[in-house]
Amino acid sequence: MTSLGWNLAFPKIPKVAKFLQPLSNWLVFLIAGLSIGLLSGVLSILSVWLANLKSGRCVDNLSTLKTTCVDWREWSDWSILNYFIYILFSIFFAFVAAFAVHRLSQQASGSGISEIKCIIAGVDYPGYLHWPVLAVKACTLPLAIACGLSIGKEGPSVHVACCIAHLQASLFPYFRKSTAKMREILVAASAAGVACAFGSPIGGVMFSIEEMTHTHTTKMIWRSFFCALAATAMLSALNPFHTGKLVLFQVSHDTSWHFFEIVYFIVLGVFGGLFGSVVIKLNLAYTEVRRRHLHRYPVSEAVILALVSGVLSYPNPLLRIDMTEGLAMLLRECSPGNNSDNHIEDYGMCDASQAWTTIHRTLLATVIRTVLLIITYGCGVPAGLFVPSLAAGATFGRLVGTVSAMVHARYAHMPFFAECHASASQAPCISPPTYALLGAAAALSGVLRIWVTVPIIIFELTGALGHILPTMIVLITTKGVSDWLSGGEGMGGHAEQAIRRSKIPVLTRTDGEGEGDGEGEGVHVALAMTPLAQLVVLREHMQVGDVDNVLQSKHGGYPVVRSVDGDGMQLVGYADAQTLAKRLAQLDRLSQWAWVSFSTFGGEQIIFDVDVDAGDSDSDSDGGGDGVDTPTRTPTAINLSDTLTETPITIAPSTPLHVAMKLFKRLGPRVMLVVRLGALEGLVGVADVLRERDSRASRDSRDSRSNTRSTIWIQLRDYITTKINI
């Protein structure tokens, strides 16, 4: 039965299919979200259980977590033996994780956020979202977290979530055949991954908007929220920790704050800016050292890092326990009814008489955690930097809060603390856990440089809506310090700076704002474009053999031009190389001498029903010759205009460079054609504008240093001359 007969016999089928298509799209996001939530719950349980295994076991049931075990015991009554077992487990977990990644799939190492950002932006990473990478990363992530390295699981969770969504969406032709739809589900998956990592669906959506993509629509936001909500619903149904919480460090804050504490909040903001800048710069510098000298020894490096981390961490109870448990301990309010689940009173952090011990421990924990984060992130195991940044910020915040409480206890009579006396509340005037919360927010925002997502995640984790103003004060201070240390707003967070350093042609969210180096009004597209003389182009009318020769250049596409007397090369359109190659492959009967046309007027549609040249004849031509088949007649050219984009994105050569960057970010092309009055003058791509921007910024920096040295020398010379004359 023909399609027409089918439609006549069953007229409602097309309408039903049209109705079901949107439902199938939502179904893909639902399945992806549920799968991400399920796997996240399993990985969270494994990570905590393996981390607990280093310090002891549950007598009643070995599979029970420490937070829910009634009878938890250490491996030995001898502390030195427990120390040895702790380090031994750390080394073993690190070795297994690094060895599996190195031998099975090296793409499973690291965070994955930078690579996912590049994939969403259109960069091709073959195999990065396939089954082998997913399997290796999912299996080694709990081991990497449990071995005690100063790393988190949030970045790898985004990579794992995107792998799941990509593999499931690939089963549906609607997504498999559309790169735009596939990128859309990757954005939604990244939102679901962060939502499960923090128990924060709205924060996950904001993260996908603020960090992962520069172009978002209302439909994309809704689908990302739907996917994140499905993932967190599945995680909540699993109840992985048997506490009703999605993550271990989910706490509740209901304490009030006082205006005199703004001074301390600013201190926390300054710390966040300094911490972020130091971690980004030193970690990227150490990553370069690793790439040059240590890349051949990923397993040995991971084992040594685990050994060093274990030796330094075990003596300090704030570093010995799992990082998520440590965060819960630091963030939870002190109360007389604290039980063994929070471990706060066990370490004396709520005992005013042990304040100096707390200060000593938190100071050491902050320094050690920061150093270990710098040298560990990027090693040969799955690794993220969200939770380590939160942990370092929380320990510093707890330090500031403890010092503030000590100062208040000693000088409570001073007018500075008069607001405490006026309060009728029985709660402590200064709450150190609140400072830990704000310090964690400052450190995380300082590293990631995302200023909307972080407070949303903090509020969803704690419900501390009364701390909106302190959080804003801390983050504004952090942003100011970060921008000052970076020389402006154009640097971005760790992921964006890593992309820039790797020279991947991807525009970050700060590119194209017209404020960065090399993006000034005087920098035009003509300086960055590839001129027409260096381009490989297609003519409006060509022979098949010539088109094949052009396709051998392996470019992604080619401008199609026609020669016009006095006007140079007039632009006809832009042909995608892959589409054109497929069309020519379908025309296998064509001789290399056959003519094709990219013109939108005239020409036969696709297929010849007659021989197109004498070379197809079985008889040899009379009159000798050199044996080369030559056409005996000129057939009508085959029309290939359907492979042509007749209205490609064009730009004038005088367009400022930062405007071109905005067009690349908002419209999403990989290349734009540079045209003046209809005549093609060149082609500009993302890599071209980035190369020109960086080159000009480098020249400006050298000129600035040269001018500074010249000015200093002139002033010194004038000073010496004046002294001699005197």
C-alpha positions in Angstrom: 0.0 0.0 0.0 1.4 3.4 -0.9 1.7 6.2 1.6 -1.2 8.0 0.0 -3.4 4.9 0.3 -2.3 4.4 3.9 -3.3 7.9 4.8 -6.6 7.6 3.0 -7.3 4.3 4.8 -6.2 5.5 8.2 -6.6 9.3 8.2 -6.1 9.8 11.9 -2.7 8.1 12.0 -0.6 11.2 11.0 -2.6 13.3 13.6 -1.9 10.8 16.3 1.8 10.7 15.4 2.0 14.4 15.5 0.4 14.4 18.9 2.7 11.6 20.2 5.9 13.2 19.0 6.1 15.8 21.8 5.2 13.2 24.3 8.1 11.0 23.1 10.5 13.9 23.6 9.4 14.4 27.2 9.6 10.6 27.7 13.3 10.7 26.7 14.0 13.4 29.3 12.0 11.4 31.9 13.9 8.2 31.3 17.2 10.0 31.4 16.3 11.7 34.6 15.2 8.6 36.4 18.3 6.7 35.2 20.6 9.5 36.4 18.9 9.6 39.8 19.2 5.8 40.2 22.8 5.6 39.3 23.6 8.7 41.4 22.1 7.0 44.5 24.0 3.8 44.0 27.3 5.7 43.5 26.7 7.9 46.6 26.1 4.8 48.8 29.2 3.0 47.4 31.4 6.1 47.9 30.4 6.6 51.6 30.5 2.9 52.4 34.0 2.5 50.9 35.2 5.7 52.7 33.8 4.3 56.0 35.5 1.0 55.4 38.9 2.7 55.9 38.2 3.6 59.5 36.2 0.6 60.8 33.1 -1.6 60.3 29.6 -2.1 61.5 29.5 -5.1 63.8 25.9 -5.9 63.2 26.1 -5.6 59.4 29.2 -4.9 57.3 27.1 -3.2 54.6 25.6 -0.6 57.0 26.9 2.9 56.8 28.6 4.5 59.7 25.9 7.2 60.1 23.1 4.5 60.6 25.1 1.8 62.4 24.3 1.2 66.1 27.6 -0.6 66.9 30.4 0.9 64.9 34.0 -0.2 65.8 37.4 0.6 64.5 39.6 -2.1 63.0 41.8 -2.3 66.1 42.2 -0.9 69.6 45.7 0.3 68.6 45.6 3.7 66.9 48.9 3.1 65.0 47.4 0.0 63.5 44.2 1.9 62.5 46.5 4.5 60.9 48.3 1.8 58.9 45.0 0.2 57.8 43.6 3.6 56.8 46.6 4.4 54.6 46.6 0.9 53.1 42.9 1.1 52.0 43.6 4.6 50.5 46.5 3.3 48.4 44.5 0.2 47.3 41.5 2.2 46.2 43.6 4.8 44.4 45.6 2.0 42.6 42.5 0.2 41.4 40.8 3.4 40.2 43.9 4.8 38.4 44.9 1.4 36.9 41.3 0.8 35.5 41.2 4.3 34.0 44.6 4.0 32.5 44.1 0.6 30.9 40.4 0.7 30.0 39.4 4.3 29.2 41.6 7.3 29.8 38.7 9.6 28.9 37.1 8.6 32.2 39.7 10.6 34.1 39.2 14.1 35.4 36.0 16.0 35.8 34.4 16.2 32.4 32.7 19.5 32.8 35.1 21.3 30.4 34.7 18.6 27.8 30.9 18.6 28.1 30.9 22.4 27.7 32.9 22.0 24.5 30.6 19.2 23.2 27.5 21.4 23.8 29.3 24.2 22.0 29.8 22.0 18.9 33.3 20.5 19.4 33.6 16.8 18.5 35.0 14.5 21.1 34.8 11.0 19.6 33.7 8.3 22.1 33.6 10.7 25.1 29.9 9.8 25.8 30.0 6.1 24.9 29.5 3.0 27.0 33.1 2.2 27.8 33.7 5.7 29.3 30.4 5.5 31.3 31.2 2.0 32.6 34.8 2.9 33.7 33.9 6.2 35.2 30.9 4.9 37.1 32.9 2.0 38.5 36.0 4.0 39.5 34.4 7.1 40.8 33.4 5.6 44.3 37.0 4.2 44.6 38.5 7.6 43.7 36.3 9.4 46.3 36.9 6.8 49.0 40.7 6.7 48.7 40.9 10.1 50.4 42.1 12.3 47.6 41.0 15.9 47.8 38.5 15.5 45.0 34.7 15.5 44.7 32.1 13.6 42.6 30.1 16.5 41.3 32.0 17.1 38.0 32.2 13.3 37.2 28.5 13.1 38.0 27.8 15.6 35.2 29.9 13.5 32.8 28.2 10.2 33.9 24.7 11.9 33.6 25.5 13.1 30.1 26.8 9.7 29.0 23.5 8.1 30.2 21.3 10.7 28.5 23.3 10.6 25.2 23.2 6.8 25.0 19.5 6.6 25.7 18.6 9.5 23.4 20.7 7.8 20.6 18.1 5.0 20.6 15.5 7.5 19.2 16.0 8.7 15.6 14.5 12.1 16.4 17.5 12.8 18.7 20.1 10.8 16.9 19.6 12.7 13.7 19.6 16.2 15.3 22.7 17.6 16.9 20.6 20.5 18.3 18.3 18.1 20.1 21.2 16.0 21.4 22.9 19.2 22.8 19.6 20.0 24.4 19.4 16.7 26.3 23.1 17.1 27.3 22.2 20.4 28.9 19.3 18.8 30.7 21.5 15.9 31.8 24.1 18.3 33.3 21.3 19.9 35.3 20.2 16.5 36.6 23.8 15.5 37.5 24.3 18.6 39.6 20.8 18.3 41.1 21.6 14.8 42.3 25.0 15.8 43.6 23.6 18.6 45.8 20.0 17.6 46.1 19.2 20.8 44.4 17.0 20.7 41.2 16.7 24.4 40.8 20.4 24.9 41.4 21.1 22.2 38.8 19.0 24.0 36.2 20.8 27.3 37.0 24.1 25.6 36.7 23.3 24.3 33.3 22.2 27.8 32.2 25.1 29.8 33.8 27.9 27.4 33.2 27.2 24.8 30.5 25.6 26.8 27.7 25.4 30.3 26.4 22.2 29.9 24.4 19.1 28.7 26.2 15.4 28.9 25.5 12.3 28.6 27.7 11.7 25.1 26.3 15.2 24.1 27.2 14.9 25.4 30.7 11.6 23.6 31.3 13.0 20.3 30.0 16.1 20.7 32.1 14.0 21.3 35.1 11.8 18.3 34.3 14.9 16.1 33.9 16.5 17.4 37.1 13.2 16.9 39.0 12.8 13.3 37.8 16.4 12.6 38.9 16.0 14.1 42.4 12.6 12.3 42.8 14.3 9.0 42.0 17.1 9.8 44.4 14.6 10.7 47.1 12.7 7.5 46.6 15.9 5.5 47.0 16.7 7.3 50.3 20.3 6.3 50.0 21.4 7.2 53.5 18.2 6.2 55.3 17.9 9.7 56.7 15.4 11.3 54.3 18.2 13.5 52.9 19.4 13.5 49.3 23.0 14.3 50.4 24.8 13.9 53.7 25.6 17.5 54.2 22.0 18.7 53.8 21.4 20.7 57.0 18.9 23.2 58.4 19.8 26.8 59.5 17.4 29.0 61.3 19.7 31.2 63.3 19.6 35.0 63.0 22.5 37.3 62.2 23.5 40.8 63.3 24.8 43.8 61.4 28.1 44.0 63.2 28.9 40.6 61.6 29.1 42.2 58.1 32.8 42.8 58.9 33.3 39.1 59.2 31.3 38.4 56.1 33.6 40.6 54.1 36.6 38.7 55.5 35.0 35.5 54.2 34.3 37.1 50.8 38.0 38.2 50.5 39.0 34.6 51.4 36.8 33.3 48.6 38.3 35.5 46.0 41.8 34.7 47.1 41.1 31.0 47.4 39.6 30.8 43.9 42.4 32.7 42.2 45.1 30.7 44.0 43.5 27.3 43.2 42.8 28.1 39.6 46.3 29.6 38.8 48.3 27.0 40.7 46.2 24.0 39.6 46.4 25.0 35.9 50.2 25.5 36.3 50.6 22.1 38.0 48.4 20.5 35.3 51.0 21.8 32.7 53.8 20.2 34.8 51.8 17.0 34.9 51.3 17.1 31.1 55.0 17.5 30.5 56.6 15.3 33.0 54.1 13.0 34.8 51.7 12.0 32.0 53.4 8.6 31.6 53.0 7.6 35.3 49.3 8.2 36.1 48.9 5.2 38.3 52.1 5.9 40.3 51.1 9.6 40.7 47.6 8.6 42.0 49.1 6.1 44.5 51.6 8.6 45.8 48.9 11.3 46.2 46.8 8.9 48.1 49.7 8.0 50.4 50.5 11.7 51.0 46.8 12.5 51.6 46.4 9.6 54.0 49.4 10.5 56.0 48.4 14.1 56.3 44.7 13.5 56.8 44.5 10.9 59.5 45.9 12.9 62.4 43.2 15.6 61.8 39.6 14.3 62.5 38.3 17.0 60.1 40.3 15.5 57.2 40.1 11.8 58.3 36.4 11.4 57.7 34.6 11.5 54.4 34.4 15.0 53.0 30.6 15.0 52.8 30.4 13.8 56.4 32.9 16.5 57.3 30.7 19.2 55.6 27.7 18.0 57.6 29.7 18.2 60.8 30.9 21.7 60.0 27.6 23.1 58.8 25.2 21.6 61.4 24.1 23.9 64.3 25.3 23.0 67.8 22.5 21.9 70.2 22.3 19.9 73.4 20.6 17.1 71.6 23.3 16.4 69.1 23.6 12.6 68.5 26.3 10.5 67.0 25.1 11.2 63.5 26.7 14.6 63.4 29.9 13.9 65.4 30.2 17.6 66.3 30.5 17.2 70.0 32.8 14.2 69.6 35.4 16.5 68.2 34.8 19.4 70.6 33.7 21.9 68.0 30.7 23.0 70.1 32.7 23.1 73.4 33.9 26.7 74.1 36.7 25.4 76.3 38.2 23.6 73.3 38.1 26.7 71.0 41.8 26.9 70.5 41.9 23.2 69.5 39.1 23.9 67.0 41.1 26.9 65.6 44.2 24.8 65.2 42.4 22.0 63.5 40.4 24.2 61.1 43.4 26.2 60.1 45.5 23.1 59.3 42.5 21.5 57.5 42.1 24.6 55.3 45.8 24.7 54.4 46.2 21.0 53.8 42.9 20.7 51.9 43.8 23.6 49.6 47.3 22.2 48.8 46.0 18.7 48.2 43.2 20.1 45.9 45.8 22.0 43.8 48.0 19.0 43.2 45.3 16.3 43.0 42.6 17.7 40.7 43.4 16.5 37.2 45.2 13.3 38.1 44.4 10.0 36.4 41.2 9.3 38.3 37.7 10.7 38.1 37.8 13.9 40.0 35.8 17.0 40.8 36.5 20.2 42.7 33.1 21.2 44.0 33.1 19.4 47.4 36.8 20.0 48.1 36.2 23.7 47.6 33.2 23.6 49.8 35.1 21.7 52.5 38.1 24.2 52.4 35.7 27.1 52.6 33.7 25.5 55.4 36.8 24.9 57.6 38.0 28.5 57.1 34.5 29.8 57.8 34.3 27.7 61.0 37.7 29.1 61.9 36.5 32.7 61.5 33.2 31.9 63.3 35.1 30.4 66.3 37.5 33.3 66.5 34.5 35.7 66.3 32.7 33.8 69.1 35.8 34.0 71.3 36.2 37.7 70.7 32.5 38.2 71.6 32.9 36.1 74.7 35.8 38.2 75.9 34.5 41.7 74.9 30.8 41.2 75.1 30.4 44.5 77.0 31.8 46.6 74.1 29.4 48.7 72.1 30.3 46.8 69.0 28.3 43.8 70.3 25.4 45.9 71.6 23.0 44.3 69.2 23.5 41.0 70.9 22.4 42.4 74.2 19.2 43.9 72.7 18.2 40.6 71.2 15.7 38.5 73.3 16.7 35.3 71.7 18.4 32.6 73.8 20.5 31.4 70.9 24.2 32.2 70.8 25.0 35.7 69.5 27.5 34.3 66.9 26.9 30.9 65.2 30.1 29.4 63.8 28.2 27.0 61.5 26.7 30.0 59.8 30.2 31.2 59.0 31.1 27.7 57.7 28.1 27.9 55.4 29.1 31.3 54.1 32.8 30.3 53.8 31.8 27.3 51.7 29.7 29.4 49.4 32.6 31.9 49.0 35.2 29.2 48.2 33.0 27.5 45.6 31.9 30.6 43.9 35.6 31.8 43.8 36.7 28.7 42.0 33.7 28.3 39.6 33.0 32.1 39.2 29.2 31.4 39.0 27.4 33.9 41.1 23.7 32.9 40.8 23.9 29.1 41.0 25.9 28.9 44.3 23.5 30.8 46.5 20.6 28.8 45.1 22.3 25.6 45.9 23.2 26.8 49.4 19.6 27.9 50.1 18.2 24.5 48.8 20.7 22.6 50.9 20.0 24.6 54.1 16.7 26.4 53.8 18.5 29.4 55.3 16.4 32.1 53.5 17.2 34.4 56.4 20.8 34.5 55.3 20.1 35.9 51.8 21.7 39.2 52.6 24.9 37.8 54.3 25.3 35.4 51.3 25.0 38.3 48.8 27.5 40.3 50.8 30.0 37.4 50.8 29.5 36.6 47.1 29.7 40.3 45.9 33.0 40.6 47.9 34.3 37.4 46.4 33.4 38.6 42.9 35.1 41.9 43.4 38.3 40.3 44.7 38.3 37.7 41.9 37.9 40.3 39.2 40.6 42.4 40.8 43.1 39.6 40.9 42.2 38.5 37.4 42.5 41.9 35.9 38.9 42.2 34.9 35.7 40.1 34.3 37.0 38.2 31.3 38.8 35.3 32.9 35.9 33.0 34.0 36.1 30.1 36.4 38.3 27.0 36.4 36.5 25.2 33.6 36.6 28.2 31.2 40.3 29.0 32.0 41.1 25.3 31.4 39.4 25.5 28.0 41.3 28.6 27.1 44.6 27.1 28.1 44.0 24.0 26.1 43.5 26.1 23.0 40.1 24.5 22.2 38.2 26.8 19.8 35.2 27.4 22.1 33.9 30.7 23.3 33.4 31.0 27.0 30.6 33.0 28.6 32.8 36.0 29.1 34.0 36.2 25.5 32.5 38.8 23.3 31.6 41.2 26.1 33.8 43.9 24.6 35.7 44.3 27.8 38.4 41.7 27.6 41.9 42.2 26.1 41.9 42.1 22.4 38.2 42.7 22.0 38.2 46.5 21.7 36.3 48.5 19.1 39.4 48.9 17.0 39.8 45.2 16.4 37.8 44.1 13.3 36.9 40.8 11.7 39.0 41.5 8.7 42.1 41.1 10.9 41.0 37.6 12.0 39.5 36.2 8.8 41.0 33.8 6.3 41.1 35.8 3.1 39.5 34.6 -0.1 42.9 33.9 -1.7 43.5 31.2 0.9 40.1 29.6 0.8 39.0 26.4 -0.9 35.8 27.3 -2.7 33.3 25.6 -5.0 32.2 27.2 -8.3 28.6 27.5 -9.2 29.1 25.1 -12.1 31.7 22.3 -11.8 32.6 18.8 -12.9 32.2 15.9 -10.5 35.9 15.2 -10.5 36.7 18.8 -9.5 34.1 18.6 -6.7 35.7 15.4 -5.5 39.1 17.1 -5.5 37.7 19.9 -3.4 36.2 17.4 -0.9 39.7 15.9 -0.4 40.7 19.0 1.5 38.7 17.7 4.5 37.0 21.0 5.5 33.6 21.1 7.1 32.1 23.1 4.3 32.8 25.3 1.4 31.6 28.7 0.1 30.0 28.5 -3.4 30.8 31.4 -5.6 30.2 32.7 -9.1 32.6 34.9 -11.0 31.2 38.3 -11.9 33.2 40.7 -14.1 34.4 43.6 -12.0 32.8 42.4 -8.8 35.1 39.5 -7.8 33.5 36.4 -6.5 29.9 36.8 -5.7 28.6 34.5 -3.0 26.0 31.9 -4.0 25.8 30.0 -0.7 27.6 27.5 1.6 27.8 23.8 1.0 28.2 21.3 3.9 30.9 18.9 3.1 29.3 15.8 4.6 25.9 16.5 2.9 27.6 17.0 -0.4 29.7 13.9 -0.1 26.6 11.8 0.7 24.8 13.2 -2.4 27.7 12.5 -4.7 27.9 8.9 -3.3 24.3 8.4 -4.3 25.1 9.4 -7.9 27.5 6.5 -8.5 26.6 6.3 -12.2 28.1 9.7 -12.8 31.4 10.1 -14.7 34.1 12.4 -13.4 33.4 14.5 -16.4 29.7 15.1 -15.6 28.6 18.6 -14.7 26.9 19.6 -11.5 25.3 23.0 -10.6 24.7 24.7 -7.3 22.5 27.3 -8.9 18.9 27.5 -7.7 17.7 28.0 -11.3 17.4 25.3 -14.0 19.1 22.0 -14.3 17.7 18.4 -13.9 16.9 17.3 -10.4 19.2 14.4 -9.5 19.5 11.3 -11.7 20.5 10.7 -15.3 18.6 8.0 -17.2 21.1 8.2 -20.1 24.8 7.7 -20.5 26.6 10.9 -19.8 29.9 10.3 -21.7 31.5 8.1 -24.2 33.5 6.4 -21.5 30.4 4.4 -20.5 30.2 2.7 -24.0 31.5 -0.8 -24.5 33.2 0.1 -27.9 36.5 2.0 -28.2 36.5 5.3 -29.9 37.8 5.5 -33.5 40.8 7.6 -34.4 43.2 6.5 -31.7 44.0 9.1 -29.1 45.7 8.7 -25.8 43.2 6.3 -24.3 41.6 8.8 -22.0 37.8 8.9 -22.0 36.5 12.2 -23.0 32.9 13.4 -23.1 31.2 13.3 -26.5 28.5 15.8 -25.5 27.7 18.2 -22.6 24.7 17.0 -20.6 22.4 19.2 -18.6 24.1 19.9 -15.2 22.7 18.0 -12.2 21.2 20.4 -9.8 22.8 20.0 -6.3 21.3 23.2 -4.9 19.5 21.2 -2.2 22.9 20.6 -0.6 23.4 24.4 -0.4 22.6 26.8 2.4 21.5 29.8 0.3 21.4 32.2 3.3 24.5 31.4 5.4 25.4 33.7 8.2 27.4 36.6 6.8 29.3 39.4 8.4 31.0 42.6 7.2 34.8 42.8 7.3 34.5 46.0 9.4 32.5 44.3 12.2 34.2 44.6 15.6 35.6 41.4 16.9 33.5 41.3 20.1 30.4 41.6 18.0 31.4 38.6 15.9 32.0 36.7 19.2 28.5 37.5 20.3 27.1 36.2 17.0 29.0 33.0 17.4 27.7 32.5 20.9 24.1 33.4 20.3 23.6 31.9 16.8 25.9 28.9 17.2 27.7 28.7 13.9 31.2 27.3 13.6 32.0 29.7 10.7 30.7 32.9 9.2 31.3 34.2 5.7 32.8 37.7 5.4 31.0 39.5 2.6 31.1 43.1 1.3 28.3 44.1 -1.1 27.6 40.5 -2.0 31.2 39.7 -2.8 33.0 37.1 -0.7 36.1 38.4 0.9 36.9 35.6 3.4 35.8 33.3 6.1 36.0 33.6 9.9 35.6 30.8 12.4 35.6 30.6 16.2 39.3 29.6 16.2 40.2 32.6 14.1 38.6 35.2 16.4 40.1 33.5 19.5 43.5 33.4 17.9 43.4 37.1 17.0 42.0 38.0 20.4 44.8 36.2 22.2 47.5 37.4 19.8 46.4 41.0 20.3 46.1 40.7 24.0 49.6 39.2 24.2 50.9 42.1 22.1 49.1 44.7 24.2 50.5 43.0 27.4 54.1 43.1 26.0 53.7 46.8 24.9 52.3 47.7 28.3 55.3 46.0 30.1 57.7 47.7 27.6 56.1 51.1 28.2 56.3 50.6 32.0 60.0 49.7 31.8 60.7 52.7 29.6 58.9 55.0 32.0 60.8 53.7 34.9 64.1 54.0 33.1 63.3 57.6 32.0 62.3 58.6 35.5 65.5 56.9 36.9 67.6 58.7 34.3 66.1 62.1 35.1 66.6 61.5 38.8 70.3 60.6 38.4 70.8 63.5 36.0 69.3 65.9 38.5 71.4 64.6 41.4 74.6 64.9 39.3 73.8 68.4 38.3 73.2 69.3 41.9 
